[in-house]
Amino acid sequence: MTERPVPLDEYPVHQVPLSMRHVATGDRNAYDRCIFQVFDHRGRALLIAGLGVYPNQGVIDAYATLRVGDRLHAVRASDALGEDRMQLRVGPLRIEVREPLRTLRLVCEPDPADPEGLSFDLTWQAAFPARWEPHHVARTGDRLTLEGRRFVQAGTARGTIRAGGERHTVDPDGWTGTRDRSWGVRPIPGEQPGRAAEEYRTEGFHWVWCPIRFRDRFLMVVLQEDADGYRTLSDAVLVHPEGSGRGDQQLGWPYVDIDYAPGTRDPRSAEIRLTGAARKPLDIRAELLTGSPLAVGAGYPPAQGWQHGSWQGRGWSERRVYDLTDPADLGLAGYGVTDHAARFTLDGEVGHGIFEHGSFGRHDPSGFADFAAVAP
């Protein structure tokens, strides 16, 4: 087949002497994707939506989940990656970039066969500048298994969500929106990692990712720790609104003390301990309102069935409603990452954001001795 330029080749955005059809690496795990969280301040509804492309797999896919009570409504779609990557659309799901880094539209078209199924039309509006996270690198032995570049942002949302016969009116006064965009190399299902995976088995993994929006400031906290508590990723920063004339402020080495529900690793609340520029302690209280396991409906490992980047055939889509009290529906979600809508308090001021958490295997600082260990 004769290869031809693609629409994005018209723009002066090339980084390497290749068509924008291709990425600079031949790694099968190359990816480029986004995630949005939109949630109300009472913890009644949590919408998570995302879209990704996997250039060396020839796949584009997207998902949306809405948690209301113990029900999780999910829509997933996958297709062959076409030539025009500026069209962020797959099946009933699409993202429209109205103004880069400022205004985006998120749409899930209704299913004519199921008028009570999940659908939405939302405008996501940035309230703060996008902020880079630290360069994220992981290796299995000497082999690079993850290298990602990611920015994070907080804002508002406006529009309508429908599911299960209910209509949710989303407005900036009662709802918050967060998001991130990342790209690079990240494991995709189907690979046989071979000897390195056998010799370098993960003993433990501990992860906290918190974008927090207050009225006039945005805080971002992220940390990743190995089994012994060694930090492989760590950052805490305060971001002021655009046009404020104030630069970002680093908030020291973050510590997160988590209160787990007995007999689980499900967080109920947390204290995030930071340090201001004058070395003054800054303590944030996190009250978790509702949570959505990313392994249920959203395609993150160890999801049963569909996972990101896996070929499902052309024009594939699926809708499901999960009962999160049913072990058969929940599956291995307890061994994955969960996004919690949360209420945060700092110096008497209340903000809202996401407390994303995953802890499995040994984690010495938390007192977890192995994969079976849970809170007392």
C-alpha positions as CSV (number, residue, x, y, z in Angstrom):
1,M,0.0,0.0,0.0
2,T,1.3,3.4,-0.9
3,E,1.6,5.6,2.2
4,R,0.4,9.2,1.9
5,P,0.5,12.2,4.1
6,V,-2.2,12.6,6.8
7,P,-4.0,15.8,7.7
8,L,-1.8,16.6,10.7
9,D,1.2,16.8,8.4
10,E,-0.1,20.1,7.2
11,Y,0.8,21.7,10.5
12,P,4.4,22.6,11.7
13,V,4.4,20.2,14.6
14,H,6.8,17.5,13.5
15,Q,9.5,16.4,16.0
16,V,11.2,13.8,13.9
17,P,11.6,13.3,10.1
18,L,8.5,11.1,9.9
19,S,4.9,11.6,8.9
20,M,2.6,12.4,11.8
21,R,1.0,9.0,11.1
22,H,4.0,7.5,13.0
23,V,5.6,8.0,16.4
24,A,9.3,8.1,16.9
25,T,9.5,4.8,18.7
26,G,8.6,1.4,17.4
27,D,7.6,0.2,20.9
28,R,4.3,-1.6,20.7
29,N,3.3,0.1,24.0
30,A,3.4,3.6,22.6
31,Y,0.2,5.5,23.7
32,D,-1.3,9.0,23.9
33,R,-4.5,9.5,26.0
34,C,-6.5,11.6,28.4
35,I,-8.8,11.2,31.3
36,F,-11.5,13.5,32.8
37,Q,-13.2,13.3,36.2
38,V,-16.4,15.3,36.7
39,F,-18.2,15.0,40.1
40,D,-20.7,16.7,42.3
41,H,-19.7,18.1,45.7
42,R,-22.1,15.9,47.6
43,G,-20.5,12.7,46.4
44,R,-23.7,11.6,44.6
45,A,-22.3,11.2,41.1
46,L,-18.8,10.6,39.7
47,L,-18.2,10.6,35.9
48,I,-14.9,9.4,34.5
49,A,-14.2,9.5,30.8
50,G,-11.2,9.1,28.6
51,L,-9.8,8.5,25.1
52,G,-6.6,7.0,23.8
53,V,-4.7,6.2,20.7
54,Y,-2.1,3.4,20.3
55,P,-0.2,4.2,17.1
56,N,1.8,1.0,16.8
57,Q,-1.3,-1.1,17.5
58,G,-3.5,0.8,15.1
59,V,-6.1,1.3,17.8
60,I,-8.2,4.1,19.1
61,D,-10.5,3.6,22.1
62,A,-12.6,5.5,24.6
63,Y,-14.7,4.9,27.7
64,A,-17.0,6.6,30.1
65,T,-18.3,5.4,33.5
66,L,-20.8,7.0,35.9
67,R,-21.1,5.9,39.5
68,V,-24.4,6.7,41.2
69,G,-25.0,4.8,44.5
70,D,-23.7,1.2,44.0
71,R,-24.4,1.2,40.2
72,L,-21.7,1.9,37.7
73,H,-22.9,2.7,34.2
74,A,-20.2,2.1,31.5
75,V,-19.8,2.8,27.8
76,R,-16.7,1.5,25.9
77,A,-15.8,1.8,22.2
78,S,-12.8,0.8,20.1
79,D,-11.9,1.0,16.4
80,A,-9.1,1.1,13.9
81,L,-7.0,4.2,14.2
82,G,-7.6,6.3,11.1
83,E,-5.4,9.0,9.5
84,D,-7.0,12.1,11.1
85,R,-6.1,12.0,14.8
86,M,-7.5,15.5,15.3
87,Q,-10.9,13.8,15.2
88,L,-11.2,12.5,18.8
89,R,-14.1,10.3,18.2
90,V,-14.8,6.6,18.6
91,G,-18.3,5.0,18.6
92,P,-20.7,7.2,20.7
93,L,-17.9,9.0,22.5
94,R,-16.0,12.1,21.4
95,I,-13.9,15.0,22.7
96,E,-13.9,18.3,21.0
97,V,-11.0,20.7,21.7
98,R,-12.8,24.1,21.5
99,E,-9.7,26.0,22.8
100,P,-6.6,24.1,23.7
101,L,-5.8,24.0,27.4
102,R,-8.9,25.9,28.2
103,T,-12.2,24.6,26.9
104,L,-13.2,21.1,25.8
105,R,-16.5,19.4,25.1
106,L,-17.2,15.8,26.2
107,V,-20.0,13.9,24.5
108,C,-21.5,10.4,24.9
109,E,-24.3,10.0,22.4
110,P,-27.4,8.2,23.7
111,D,-28.2,4.6,22.6
112,P,-31.4,4.6,20.6
113,A,-32.1,1.0,21.9
114,D,-31.6,2.0,25.5
115,P,-32.8,5.6,26.2
116,E,-32.1,5.2,29.9
117,G,-28.5,4.3,29.3
118,L,-25.5,6.6,30.0
119,S,-25.2,9.7,27.8
120,F,-23.9,13.2,28.4
121,D,-23.0,16.5,26.8
122,L,-20.6,18.6,28.9
123,T,-18.3,21.6,28.5
124,W,-15.2,21.3,30.5
125,Q,-13.6,24.7,31.4
126,A,-10.1,25.2,32.8
127,A,-9.9,27.3,36.0
128,F,-6.1,27.1,36.3
129,P,-3.2,26.7,34.0
130,A,-2.2,23.1,33.1
131,R,0.7,21.9,35.2
132,W,3.4,19.4,34.2
133,E,3.9,16.4,36.5
134,P,7.4,15.0,36.9
135,H,8.8,12.8,34.1
136,H,7.6,9.3,34.9
137,V,9.9,6.4,34.2
138,A,9.8,2.7,35.3
139,R,12.0,-0.3,34.4
140,T,11.7,-4.0,34.7
141,G,15.3,-5.0,35.3
142,D,17.1,-3.0,32.5
143,R,14.1,-2.8,30.3
144,L,12.1,0.4,30.0
145,T,8.5,-0.5,30.6
146,L,7.0,3.0,31.3
147,E,8.0,6.5,30.2
148,G,5.3,9.1,30.3
149,R,4.9,12.8,30.1
150,R,1.8,14.2,31.8
151,F,0.0,17.4,32.6
152,V,-2.8,17.9,35.0
153,Q,-5.5,20.6,35.3
154,A,-8.5,21.6,37.3
155,G,-11.7,23.4,36.3
156,T,-15.4,23.3,36.1
157,A,-18.0,21.6,34.0
158,R,-21.4,22.5,32.7
159,G,-24.1,20.4,30.9
160,T,-26.2,17.3,31.4
161,I,-25.6,13.7,32.3
162,R,-28.3,11.1,31.9
163,A,-28.3,7.5,33.2
164,G,-30.7,5.0,34.8
165,G,-33.7,7.3,34.2
166,E,-32.1,10.2,36.1
167,R,-30.9,13.5,34.7
168,H,-28.0,15.3,36.4
169,T,-27.6,19.0,35.7
170,V,-23.9,19.8,35.9
171,D,-23.0,23.4,36.9
172,P,-19.9,25.1,38.2
173,D,-21.4,25.9,41.6
174,G,-22.0,22.3,42.6
175,W,-19.5,20.3,40.4
176,T,-15.8,20.1,39.9
177,G,-13.8,18.8,36.9
178,T,-10.2,17.5,36.8
179,R,-8.2,16.0,34.0
180,D,-4.8,14.8,32.8
181,R,-3.2,14.2,29.4
182,S,-0.3,11.8,29.1
183,W,1.8,10.2,26.3
184,G,4.8,8.0,25.9
185,V,5.2,4.2,26.5
186,R,2.9,2.3,28.9
187,P,2.2,-1.5,29.0
188,I,-0.6,-2.7,26.7
189,P,-2.2,-6.1,27.2
190,G,-0.9,-9.0,25.1
191,E,2.8,-8.7,25.6
192,Q,4.9,-11.6,26.9
193,P,7.5,-9.9,29.2
194,G,9.6,-13.1,29.5
195,R,12.5,-13.7,31.8
196,A,12.7,-10.1,33.1
197,A,9.2,-10.3,34.5
198,E,10.0,-13.6,36.3
199,E,13.2,-12.2,37.8
200,Y,11.9,-8.8,38.8
201,R,8.5,-9.5,40.2
202,T,6.8,-6.5,41.9
203,E,6.8,-6.9,45.7
204,G,4.6,-3.9,46.2
205,F,3.2,-0.7,44.7
206,H,1.7,2.3,46.5
207,W,0.2,5.3,44.6
208,V,-1.6,8.5,45.5
209,W,-2.6,11.2,42.9
210,C,-4.5,14.2,44.0
211,P,-5.6,17.2,41.9
212,I,-7.4,19.6,44.4
213,R,-9.3,22.7,43.4
214,F,-9.9,25.5,45.9
215,R,-11.5,28.8,45.1
216,D,-8.3,30.7,44.2
217,R,-5.6,28.0,44.1
218,F,-5.0,24.5,42.7
219,L,-2.9,21.9,44.5
220,M,-1.4,18.8,42.9
221,V,0.1,16.0,44.9
222,V,1.5,12.8,43.5
223,L,3.6,10.0,44.9
224,Q,4.6,6.5,44.1
225,E,6.4,4.2,46.4
226,D,8.0,0.8,46.3
227,A,7.4,-2.0,48.8
228,D,9.9,-0.5,51.3
229,G,8.5,3.1,50.9
230,Y,11.2,4.2,48.5
231,R,9.9,7.1,46.4
232,T,10.1,6.7,42.6
233,L,7.8,9.7,42.0
234,S,7.1,12.6,44.3
235,D,5.7,16.1,43.8
236,A,3.5,18.7,45.5
237,V,2.8,22.1,44.0
238,L,0.4,25.0,44.4
239,V,-0.8,26.7,41.2
240,H,-2.4,30.2,41.1
241,P,-5.0,31.3,38.5
242,E,-3.7,32.5,35.2
243,G,-3.1,36.2,35.2
244,S,-2.5,36.4,38.9
245,G,1.2,37.2,38.4
246,R,2.2,34.6,40.9
247,G,4.4,31.6,40.0
248,D,3.9,28.0,41.1
249,Q,4.9,27.2,44.6
250,Q,6.6,23.9,45.7
251,L,5.1,22.3,48.8
252,G,8.0,20.1,49.9
253,W,8.0,16.3,50.3
254,P,4.4,15.1,50.7
255,Y,3.3,12.6,53.2
256,V,-0.1,11.0,53.1
257,D,-1.6,9.2,56.1
258,I,-4.5,7.1,55.1
259,D,-7.3,5.8,57.3
260,Y,-8.4,2.4,55.7
261,A,-11.7,0.6,56.3
262,P,-11.0,-2.4,58.6
263,G,-10.3,-5.6,56.7
264,T,-9.6,-3.8,53.4
265,R,-7.3,-1.4,51.6
266,D,-10.2,1.0,50.9
267,P,-9.3,4.5,52.1
268,R,-12.0,6.3,54.1
269,S,-10.1,9.6,54.7
270,A,-6.6,10.9,54.6
271,E,-4.2,13.6,55.9
272,I,-1.9,15.1,53.3
273,R,1.1,16.8,55.0
274,L,2.9,19.4,53.0
275,T,5.3,22.3,53.7
276,G,5.0,25.9,52.5
277,A,7.8,28.1,51.2
278,A,8.5,29.5,54.7
279,R,8.7,25.8,56.0
280,K,5.3,26.2,57.6
281,P,3.4,23.0,57.8
282,L,0.3,22.8,55.5
283,D,-2.0,19.9,56.4
284,I,-5.0,19.0,54.1
285,R,-7.8,16.8,55.3
286,A,-9.4,14.6,52.7
287,E,-12.9,13.2,53.2
288,L,-13.7,10.6,50.6
289,L,-17.2,10.8,49.2
290,T,-17.5,8.1,46.6
291,G,-15.1,6.0,44.5
292,S,-15.0,4.4,41.0
293,P,-12.5,1.5,40.5
294,L,-10.7,2.1,37.2
295,A,-10.6,-1.7,36.6
296,V,-14.4,-1.7,36.4
297,G,-15.8,-0.4,33.1
298,A,-12.9,2.0,32.4
299,G,-10.4,-0.5,31.0
300,Y,-7.5,-0.1,33.4
301,P,-5.7,-3.2,34.5
302,P,-6.6,-5.7,35.9
303,A,-9.9,-5.2,34.2
304,Q,-11.8,-8.3,33.1
305,G,-12.5,-8.3,29.4
306,W,-11.6,-5.1,27.5
307,Q,-8.4,-3.1,28.4
308,H,-6.9,-0.1,26.8
309,G,-5.1,-0.5,23.5
310,S,-6.4,-4.1,22.9
311,W,-7.8,-4.8,19.4
312,Q,-11.5,-5.5,19.6
313,G,-12.3,-5.2,15.8
314,R,-13.6,-2.4,13.8
315,G,-16.6,-0.4,15.1
316,W,-16.8,-2.2,18.5
317,S,-18.8,-0.8,21.3
318,E,-20.3,-2.1,24.5
319,R,-22.6,-0.8,27.3
320,R,-22.9,-2.4,30.8
321,V,-24.3,-1.6,34.2
322,Y,-22.3,-3.0,37.1
323,D,-23.4,-3.7,40.6
324,L,-20.4,-2.7,42.8
325,T,-21.7,-4.8,45.7
326,D,-21.6,-8.0,43.5
327,P,-18.2,-9.7,43.8
328,A,-18.7,-11.1,40.2
329,D,-19.0,-7.5,38.9
330,L,-16.3,-6.1,41.1
331,G,-13.7,-8.8,40.0
332,L,-10.1,-7.9,40.7
333,A,-10.9,-4.1,41.1
334,G,-9.5,-4.2,44.6
335,Y,-6.1,-4.9,43.1
336,G,-6.3,-1.8,40.9
337,V,-6.4,1.9,41.2
338,T,-9.6,3.7,42.4
339,D,-10.6,7.4,41.8
340,H,-12.4,8.9,44.8
341,A,-14.3,12.1,44.6
342,A,-13.2,13.9,47.8
343,R,-13.8,17.0,49.9
344,F,-10.5,18.6,51.0
345,T,-10.0,21.1,53.8
346,L,-7.0,23.5,54.1
347,D,-6.8,26.3,56.7
348,G,-10.6,26.2,57.1
349,E,-11.3,26.5,53.4
350,V,-13.1,23.6,51.6
351,G,-12.1,22.5,48.1
352,H,-12.9,19.5,45.9
353,G,-10.8,17.1,43.9
354,I,-9.8,13.5,43.2
355,F,-8.1,11.2,45.7
356,E,-6.7,8.5,43.3
357,H,-5.3,5.6,45.3
358,G,-3.8,2.2,44.7
359,S,-1.9,0.0,47.2
360,F,-1.1,-3.7,46.6
361,G,1.5,-6.0,47.7
362,R,3.9,-5.2,50.5
363,H,4.1,-1.6,51.7
364,D,6.2,-1.2,54.8
365,P,5.1,2.4,55.7
366,S,1.4,1.3,55.8
367,G,2.1,-2.0,57.6
368,F,1.1,-4.2,54.7
369,A,3.3,-7.3,54.7
370,D,2.2,-8.9,51.4
371,F,-0.5,-9.0,48.8
372,A,-3.0,-10.5,51.2
373,A,-2.5,-7.9,54.0
374,V,-5.3,-5.5,54.8
375,A,-5.9,-2.9,57.5
376,P,-6.7,-4.2,61.0
